[in-house]
Amino acid sequence: MMRGRHVEAPRHPLGLRREQITEFERLLWIEPDYNKESPAEFTVKYDSDDSTLITVTGKKYGDRRVREFRDSSGLPLFETQRVRPAIRWMKPWRVHLPGNDEDLAEIKLKWKPCDFDITFRNVMAKDAKNEQDKMATVQVRRTSPALCTFAVYAEDRKVVDIRESVILNRTVSITGNMTRIISSSHQPTRAIMEVLVAEDFDLSLVSLN
């Protein structure tokens, strides 16, 4: 456990992909791609060895925006795309397998900016007696109006803690090891995020946050 931070395992394992459910608490980095020529949007990495867990690539087909999520070997995990509701800014995201229209999950925006819910078919509930019990919802909430910090809740438990990495963002800005996008206030417009994930939770769900 990291000092000053706490996550708790969900009451039962939760996930979209069985192989992505972690057996112990993990620390991850979400690192944006600052190369304008690259189709990648960001990469999720393990803190322990800096290896890649998931790569997220953005594509656009006409007016349809699609994101592709791939594992460390390059195999597709799922895709996301927006649907068209009556209120434009509240467009939810659909999550599905490539080439398959069946929804794995839905990301629904809330009225409060930066807050949303992820509802998905929990692969660990295959023995549930009815369809409703096979579904799960986690809530993503911004935890500070001033800082870029978020929490993911499963029922009453915080299973993920997300915040800007003070150490990595400061190091990158000072050393220039990466090409940063700098705003007029000399602050990076997209920060490296530090993610603490509880055991029994799907690491790939973190990439949807």
C-alpha positions as CSV (number, residue, x, y, z in Angstrom):
1,M,0.0,0.0,0.0
2,M,1.3,3.5,-0.8
3,R,1.5,6.1,1.9
4,G,-1.6,8.2,2.2
5,R,-3.5,6.1,-0.3
6,H,-5.9,3.2,0.2
7,V,-7.9,0.8,-2.0
8,E,-9.9,-2.2,-1.0
9,A,-10.7,-5.4,-3.0
10,P,-14.3,-5.6,-4.2
11,R,-16.7,-7.9,-2.4
12,H,-16.3,-10.3,-5.3
13,P,-13.9,-10.3,-8.4
14,L,-15.0,-7.9,-11.1
15,G,-13.9,-7.8,-14.7
16,L,-14.5,-7.7,-18.4
17,R,-11.5,-10.0,-19.1
18,R,-10.7,-12.9,-16.8
19,E,-7.0,-12.8,-17.7
20,Q,-6.8,-9.1,-16.7
21,I,-8.1,-9.5,-13.2
22,T,-5.1,-9.0,-10.8
23,E,-4.5,-11.3,-7.9
24,F,-2.8,-8.6,-5.8
25,E,-2.7,-4.8,-5.5
26,R,-0.9,-3.2,-8.4
27,L,0.5,0.2,-9.2
28,L,0.2,1.3,-12.9
29,W,1.1,4.4,-15.0
30,I,-1.2,5.8,-17.7
31,E,1.2,7.6,-20.0
32,P,0.0,9.8,-22.9
33,D,1.7,9.6,-26.3
34,Y,3.1,13.1,-27.1
35,N,4.2,12.2,-30.6
36,K,1.7,13.9,-33.0
37,E,2.6,11.4,-35.7
38,S,1.7,8.4,-33.6
39,P,-1.9,7.0,-33.7
40,A,-1.5,5.9,-30.1
41,E,-3.3,8.0,-27.5
42,F,-1.9,6.5,-24.3
43,T,-0.2,3.4,-22.8
44,V,-0.9,1.7,-19.5
45,K,2.3,0.4,-17.9
46,Y,3.3,-1.6,-14.8
47,D,5.2,0.4,-12.3
48,S,7.3,-2.6,-11.2
49,D,9.2,-3.0,-14.5
50,D,7.8,-0.3,-16.9
51,S,6.5,-2.9,-19.2
52,T,3.4,-2.3,-21.3
53,L,0.0,-3.7,-20.2
54,I,-2.4,-2.0,-22.6
55,T,-2.0,0.4,-25.6
56,V,-4.9,2.6,-26.6
57,T,-5.1,3.9,-30.2
58,G,-7.6,6.5,-31.5
59,K,-9.1,6.2,-35.0
60,K,-11.8,8.1,-36.8
61,Y,-14.1,6.8,-39.5
62,G,-16.0,9.8,-40.9
63,D,-17.8,11.3,-38.0
64,R,-17.5,8.1,-35.9
65,R,-14.7,8.0,-33.3
66,V,-13.3,4.6,-32.3
67,R,-10.7,3.7,-29.8
68,E,-8.8,0.4,-30.0
69,F,-7.5,-1.3,-26.8
70,R,-4.7,-3.9,-27.2
71,D,-2.8,-6.0,-24.8
72,S,1.0,-6.2,-24.4
73,S,1.2,-8.7,-27.3
74,G,-0.8,-6.4,-29.7
75,L,-3.9,-8.6,-29.6
76,P,-7.2,-6.6,-29.4
77,L,-9.1,-6.5,-26.1
78,F,-12.0,-4.4,-27.1
79,E,-13.1,-1.2,-28.8
80,T,-15.1,1.8,-27.7
81,Q,-17.2,4.2,-29.7
82,R,-19.8,6.9,-28.9
83,V,-23.5,6.6,-29.5
84,R,-25.8,9.5,-30.4
85,P,-28.3,10.4,-27.6
86,A,-30.5,13.5,-27.6
87,I,-28.0,15.5,-25.4
88,R,-24.8,15.7,-27.4
89,W,-22.3,16.4,-24.6
90,M,-23.6,13.3,-22.7
91,K,-22.8,10.8,-25.4
92,P,-22.2,7.5,-23.7
93,W,-19.5,5.1,-24.9
94,R,-20.2,1.6,-26.1
95,V,-17.6,-1.1,-25.4
96,H,-17.5,-4.2,-27.7
97,L,-15.2,-6.7,-29.3
98,P,-13.7,-5.7,-32.7
99,G,-16.2,-6.7,-35.5
100,N,-18.9,-7.6,-33.0
101,D,-21.9,-5.3,-32.2
102,E,-22.7,-7.0,-28.9
103,D,-22.0,-4.6,-26.1
104,L,-19.5,-5.7,-23.4
105,A,-20.0,-2.5,-21.4
106,E,-21.5,1.0,-21.5
107,I,-19.8,4.1,-20.2
108,K,-22.5,6.6,-19.2
109,L,-21.6,10.2,-18.3
110,K,-23.1,11.9,-15.3
111,W,-24.3,15.4,-15.0
112,K,-21.3,16.3,-12.9
113,P,-18.2,16.9,-15.1
114,C,-15.6,14.1,-15.1
115,D,-18.0,11.6,-13.4
116,F,-19.3,8.5,-15.2
117,D,-20.4,5.0,-14.6
118,I,-19.2,1.8,-16.3
119,T,-21.8,-1.0,-16.5
120,F,-20.5,-4.3,-17.8
121,R,-21.1,-8.1,-17.9
122,N,-18.9,-9.5,-15.1
123,V,-17.0,-12.5,-16.4
124,M,-16.6,-13.8,-12.9
125,A,-20.4,-14.1,-12.4
126,K,-21.1,-16.7,-15.1
127,D,-22.8,-18.9,-12.6
128,A,-25.3,-16.3,-11.5
129,K,-28.9,-17.4,-11.7
130,N,-30.3,-14.5,-13.7
131,E,-29.0,-12.0,-16.2
132,Q,-29.2,-9.0,-13.9
133,D,-26.8,-10.7,-11.4
134,K,-24.3,-11.1,-14.2
135,M,-24.1,-7.3,-14.6
136,A,-21.9,-5.0,-12.5
137,T,-21.5,-1.2,-12.3
138,V,-18.6,0.8,-11.0
139,Q,-18.6,4.5,-10.4
140,V,-15.8,6.8,-11.5
141,R,-15.8,10.0,-9.5
142,R,-13.5,13.0,-9.4
143,T,-12.4,13.4,-5.7
144,S,-11.0,16.9,-5.8
145,P,-12.3,20.1,-7.6
146,A,-8.7,21.5,-7.7
147,L,-6.5,18.4,-8.3
148,C,-6.7,15.8,-11.1
149,T,-7.6,12.9,-8.7
150,F,-10.3,10.2,-9.2
151,A,-11.6,7.2,-7.5
152,V,-13.4,4.1,-8.8
153,Y,-16.0,2.6,-6.5
154,A,-17.6,-0.9,-6.6
155,E,-20.6,-0.6,-4.3
156,D,-19.2,1.0,-1.2
157,R,-15.5,0.2,-1.7
158,K,-12.9,2.2,-3.4
159,V,-11.1,-0.2,-5.7
160,V,-9.0,2.2,-7.8
161,D,-7.2,5.4,-6.9
162,I,-6.1,7.7,-9.8
163,R,-4.0,10.8,-9.6
164,E,-1.4,12.8,-11.4
165,S,2.1,11.5,-10.8
166,V,4.0,14.3,-9.1
167,I,7.4,12.6,-9.5
168,L,7.1,11.5,-13.1
169,N,5.5,14.7,-14.5
170,R,8.1,16.8,-12.7
171,T,11.0,14.6,-14.0
172,V,9.7,14.6,-17.6
173,S,9.3,18.4,-17.6
174,I,12.8,19.0,-16.2
175,T,14.8,16.5,-18.1
176,G,13.0,16.7,-21.4
177,N,13.2,12.9,-21.8
178,M,9.9,13.1,-23.6
179,T,8.3,15.6,-25.9
180,R,5.8,17.4,-23.7
181,I,2.8,19.5,-24.9
182,I,3.2,22.7,-22.9
183,S,0.4,25.3,-22.4
184,S,0.8,29.0,-22.0
185,S,1.0,28.5,-18.2
186,H,4.0,26.2,-18.8
187,Q,2.1,23.2,-17.4
188,P,1.7,20.0,-19.4
189,T,-1.8,19.7,-20.9
190,R,-1.9,15.9,-20.5
191,A,-0.3,14.4,-17.4
192,I,1.1,11.0,-16.6
193,M,-1.4,9.4,-14.2
194,E,-0.6,7.1,-11.3
195,V,-3.1,4.3,-10.7
196,L,-3.4,2.1,-7.6
197,V,-5.6,-0.9,-8.3
198,A,-7.0,-3.3,-5.7
199,E,-6.8,-7.1,-6.0
200,D,-9.6,-8.9,-7.7
201,F,-10.3,-6.0,-10.1
202,D,-9.8,-6.0,-13.9
203,L,-6.7,-4.0,-14.9
204,S,-8.1,-3.4,-18.4
205,L,-11.1,-1.5,-16.9
206,V,-8.5,1.1,-15.7
207,S,-7.8,2.0,-19.4
208,L,-11.5,3.0,-19.8
209,N,-11.1,5.7,-17.1
